[in-house]
Amino acid sequence: MATNMLMGRWSADGVNLWQVDLQTVPLVQGQATYPVPCNTIVMLDMYYTINSSTSQPIDRIVTPVSRTEYANYPNKNQQGAPTVAWFDRLLSPTVTLWLVPNGQQATFSYYRLRQTQDSDFANGGNVEIPYYFLEAYTFGLATRLAAIWAPDRAVGLKAMADESWGIASRQNIEQANTYISPMTSGYYR
């Protein structure tokens, strides 16, 4: 249980790249809301694909909006090319697209941060982390166990766990340039 609580904490502490995967959902004309797997923590990058029979498939980005912003849209049934998505983080989460797909869009794809798989040492399951997080995992688990079994050692172990987490998490980044484009007005034509 302690190892699963530690992994849950790490899932809530930021984007762990080994927990990111791509999900694709077929779109239905006139349907705005789609189910999302319940182990989804957050949606990252989203896009839909236009599947034209006369050309190559084209992807168009969809940006996230808050519940409040979605609630402000006057016509939630308006069909067209989706531009935004609202991720409703329920126990059974959903994503709602606006504009509602009008039939020209084939699929909706999104990268998501998913929950770490539970550890099951009794049945030979390994903890789901990359090698460079093993030290952070070891000290993090030791800190959790010390809080119960040896409270006098917990403070020292926590300092080592925090240092190890910092080192590992600094390596857990994408190695890519960031580009800022101030003019996107022609993108959704």
C-alpha positions in Angstrom: 0.0 0.0 0.0 2.8 2.4 0.8 4.4 2.0 -2.6 1.1 2.6 -4.3 0.5 5.8 -2.2 4.0 7.0 -3.2 3.3 6.4 -6.9 0.0 8.2 -6.5 1.8 11.2 -5.0 4.3 11.2 -7.8 1.4 11.2 -10.4 -0.1 14.2 -8.7 3.3 16.0 -8.5 3.7 16.7 -12.2 4.0 15.1 -15.6 6.0 11.9 -15.5 6.9 11.3 -19.1 6.7 7.5 -18.7 3.0 7.9 -17.8 2.1 9.8 -21.0 0.3 7.9 -23.8 -1.8 8.7 -26.9 -5.5 7.9 -26.9 -7.7 8.1 -30.0 -11.5 8.3 -30.1 -13.7 8.0 -33.2 -15.8 11.1 -33.6 -19.6 11.0 -34.2 -21.4 13.8 -36.0 -23.5 15.8 -33.5 -21.9 14.1 -30.4 -20.1 16.6 -28.1 -19.1 14.4 -25.1 -16.9 11.3 -25.1 -15.8 9.0 -22.2 -12.2 9.2 -21.0 -10.4 6.3 -19.3 -10.8 6.6 -15.5 -7.0 6.4 -15.0 -6.5 9.7 -16.8 -5.1 12.4 -14.6 -4.8 15.2 -17.1 -5.1 15.8 -20.8 -2.1 17.4 -22.4 -2.1 17.9 -26.2 -5.3 17.4 -28.1 -6.1 17.4 -31.8 -8.7 16.1 -34.3 -8.0 14.5 -37.7 -9.8 15.4 -40.8 -9.9 12.3 -43.0 -10.6 13.5 -46.5 -10.8 10.8 -49.2 -9.1 13.1 -51.7 -6.0 14.1 -49.6 -3.8 13.0 -46.7 -5.3 13.2 -43.2 -4.9 16.7 -41.6 -4.6 17.2 -37.9 -5.9 20.4 -36.2 -5.1 21.4 -32.6 -7.8 21.7 -30.0 -7.1 23.8 -26.9 -8.3 23.2 -23.4 -11.0 25.4 -21.6 -12.2 25.5 -18.1 -15.7 24.4 -17.0 -16.5 28.1 -16.5 -15.5 29.1 -20.0 -17.4 26.1 -21.5 -20.5 27.1 -19.5 -20.3 30.6 -21.1 -20.8 29.3 -24.6 -24.3 30.2 -25.7 -25.0 27.4 -28.1 -23.4 24.2 -26.9 -25.0 22.1 -29.8 -23.5 24.2 -32.6 -21.8 22.0 -35.1 -18.5 22.8 -36.8 -14.8 22.2 -36.6 -14.0 21.7 -32.8 -11.6 24.4 -31.5 -11.7 23.7 -27.7 -12.3 20.8 -25.3 -13.4 20.7 -21.7 -12.0 17.8 -19.6 -14.5 17.0 -16.8 -12.4 15.3 -14.1 -15.1 13.1 -12.6 -14.7 9.6 -11.3 -15.8 8.6 -14.8 -14.2 11.5 -16.7 -15.4 12.9 -20.0 -14.2 15.3 -22.6 -16.6 17.7 -24.3 -15.7 19.3 -27.7 -16.9 22.6 -28.9 -17.9 23.2 -31.6 -19.6 19.8 -31.8 -18.1 17.6 -34.6 -20.0 18.1 -37.9 -19.0 14.9 -39.5 -15.9 16.1 -41.3 -13.7 15.1 -38.4 -12.7 11.4 -38.2 -11.0 11.1 -34.8 -10.1 13.0 -31.7 -6.6 12.2 -30.3 -5.0 13.4 -27.1 -1.9 12.8 -25.0 -2.7 12.2 -21.4 -1.0 11.7 -18.1 -2.3 8.4 -16.8 -2.2 7.0 -13.3 0.8 4.8 -12.5 0.0 1.1 -12.4 -0.3 -0.4 -9.0 2.6 -2.4 -7.6 1.9 -6.0 -6.9 5.0 -7.6 -5.5 3.2 -10.7 -4.3 2.4 -11.7 -7.9 5.8 -10.6 -9.3 4.8 -7.2 -10.5 7.5 -4.6 -10.6 7.1 -0.9 -9.8 6.4 1.1 -13.0 9.3 3.6 -13.1 12.3 4.3 -15.2 15.8 3.3 -13.9 16.8 6.9 -13.1 13.9 7.1 -10.5 15.0 4.0 -8.5 16.9 6.0 -5.9 14.0 8.5 -5.4 11.6 5.6 -5.2 13.7 3.8 -2.6 14.1 6.8 -0.4 10.5 7.8 -0.8 9.3 4.4 0.2 11.7 4.3 3.1 10.4 7.7 4.3 6.8 6.4 4.2 7.6 3.3 6.1 9.8 5.1 8.6 6.9 7.4 9.4 5.0 4.3 10.7 7.8 2.0 12.0 10.7 4.4 12.9 9.5 8.0 13.2 12.9 9.1 14.5 14.4 8.3 11.1 11.7 9.8 8.9 13.0 13.4 8.9 16.5 12.4 7.6 15.1 10.0 5.1 12.7 12.7 3.8 15.6 15.0 3.1 17.3 12.3 1.0 14.0 11.4 -0.7 13.4 15.1 -1.7 16.9 15.4 -3.0 16.7 12.2 -5.0 13.2 13.3 -6.4 14.7 16.6 -7.5 17.6 15.0 -9.3 15.4 12.4 -11.1 12.6 14.9 -12.0 15.1 17.3 -13.6 15.9 14.5 -16.0 12.2 13.8 -16.7 11.8 16.5 -19.4 11.4 16.5 -23.2 14.4 17.6 -25.1 12.8 20.0 -27.6 12.8 23.6 -28.4 9.8 25.9 -27.6 8.5 28.2 -30.3 6.1 31.1 -29.7 4.0 32.1 -32.7 2.1 35.4 -32.0 -0.1 35.2 -35.2 -2.5 32.3 -35.4 -5.6 34.0 -36.8 -5.6 32.0 -40.1 -5.2 28.6 -38.4 -8.9 27.6 -38.1 -10.1 28.5 -41.6 
